[in-house]
């Protein structure tokens, strides 16, 4: 089972440069600054008068996401709300 998160935040992160420091807007829907260091991004935000953005470091590469032990449960409107347990056979050790 694979789960792809299609949120504004995940879309912004997917488009962000890898192995960089980035700043996400206060609502975390878009990248507003990037840089090689935390200080570089913080300075860009200060220069823009932005005090509300979230600064974080992106990964060197995107890895597949595997969630074992729970499957999403959906409401009648189709939105995910809680996870329900899977059978133990729902998870497998990665192949070497």
Buried (B, 14 or more C-beta within 10 A) or exposed (E): EEEEEEEEBEEBBEEBEEEBBBBBBEEBEBBBBBBEEEEBBBEBBEEEEBEEBEBBEBEEEEEEEEBEEBBEEEEEEEEEEEEEEBEEEEEEEEEE
